[in-house]
């Protein structure tokens, strides 16, 4: 974490912790990956540039146009749509200081529209992968 390395984010915050509680298996899977590593050791064995390249490859294979920053916005939209979190919790999770920012990004209807535009085969594949990921990550 940045605070362990005495670093600050672009907003001047040193604790940029993100709650990873959805889907239910994600937190335990990441903790398993972390087991036996030092606190400062990276969780994944690739750098940012490689991660961006992997993201782009996955999007291309899925025939989806998506940007990494959309994950933050989609998380807020998903939480709002499913009523999993209060607006205050969504603000804290997205690290937004202003309610206006949450309203701009937390748009559940947008998530539904994007999902509807996906080809049925891609949607079914993604749903299957979400079910299979816990087993794959073990």
N, C-alpha and C positions, 0 to 999 in steps of 0.2 A: 504494500500500500504506500502511497506517496508520503504519508506521515512517517513511516518507518525509514524512508530514505531522505527525510527532511526536505521534501519537495512540496511545491504548491502547484495547484492546477491553474489554468488560465484565468479563473475567476478569483484566485487568491486563496482558495480553500485547500487545506491539507488532508482533510478526511473526505474522500470521494467514495465512500462505501456505497455499494449498490446492493439492495436486498434482492436475492435470487431465490424466490419461494414458489415460482410457477414455472413449469409444472412441478408437482410435489416431489418428484424423484431427482430434480436438478441439484438442489443443495447437497443431499447425501452423495450424489455422484461426484460432484466437485470436491467435496471433503475427502472422498476416497482417492481422487487424483492427487490431492495435497498431502496425504499421509506420507510420512517419512521425509518430507522436504523441509528445508529450513524456511523460516518466516519470510526471508527475502528472495527465496528461489521462485522463478516464474512458474506458473501453473502449466503453461503450454510451452512446447519447445520450438516455437517459431516467433519471429519478430513481427512488428506491426506491418511492414511492407508485405511480408509473406501472408499474413492474415488477411490483408486487403485483397491480395491476389486470389487466395482461396475463396473468399466471399464472392468475388467477381466470377470465378469459375463455377461455383455452385449456382449463382443466379443465372448464368448463361445456360447451364445444363437444365435448369428448371424452366427456362424461357420466361424469367421474371425480371422486370426492371425494378431494382431495389437498391437503396443506398443505406449504408450502415447507420446513419443518424436516424433513419426511420424506425429502427428498433426501439429507441427511446420514446418516440412519439406513439408507436403502435402499442407499446406496453401501457402507456397512460390511457390510450383509447380502449384497449382491452379491459383494463381495470375498471374504467368508467362504464363500459357496456355491460360487463358482468356484475357490476356493483360489488366488486371484491374489496375495494378500498374507498375511503371517504376522499373528498376533494383535498383535504389537508394531508392525508397520507400519500395521495398521488403527487401533490406538490413536493413533499419531502423526498419521495422516491425519485422523482425526476429532477430534484435539486432546482426547482423553480421558486423564485422568491415572490413572484407576482401571480395573483389569481388570473390575470389576463393571459399569461403564458400558458397556464393549464388549459384555459378555454380555447386557446389557439391550437394546441396540440392534441388534446384529449377529445377526439371526435369518433365516437363509436360507429356512426353511420359510414364514415370513410373506410373503416376497416371492413365492414360488411360489403361495401361496393367493390373494394379491391379483391376480396375473396370470391365474389360472384363473377368477376372478370376472368378468373383463372379457369383454364380448361379443366373439365371434370377429372381427367386422368391425372393432372398435376395436383389437384386438390386431394384426390384419393391417395396419391403417393405421399403427400405431405402428412396426411392424417396417419397413414401407416407408419411412416418414419417417426412420428411423435410417439406412437405406441411402442416402436421397436428400440428407440434410442436408449432407454434404461438398460436393456440387455446388451446392446452394442457397446456401451461405455463401460461395462463391467470388465 
